[in-house]
């Protein structure tokens, strides 16, 4: 007997809860979403989400660089795009190009500055002059046409291995400066 009373009580309670939830959903379906901030970078906060994103920076008819990403989340108020699985291609004046891949990136849509980062493996930059640069974080400064980082960096090429903290590089002239704690070793010839 008590089992029957318990079942009927639970069934009645379930019906009441279902009716109450239905009432809340019906009344709040037309309400305006709140303006409370969400976690930074969350997809709900993004103004747009784009799959297979491509952004090209040109000067006149000449393409200077291009960013491709598997996914982009655009934030209009912050003037930025947050990217996943990114390829950044720099086009030199002589028709040369350098492509750098990263796990994630951020593009400032006003200044056109770009940040590229990897969490696990280093970003690899192979220059036309035969040097390879390894770091986990790169910043492209569009106005100056330079790459920078404050992270550890390693450069290998022409029998040298240079390690240090931070990098400042001018892409057109391929001049790169390791900023601090510089260690230079002769690398074995391959």
Helices and strands as residue ranges (DSSP letters): H 2-28, E 48-59, E 62-75, E 80-91, E 97-108, E 114-117, E 123-126, E 132-135, E 137-141, E 146-157, E 160-170, E 175-186
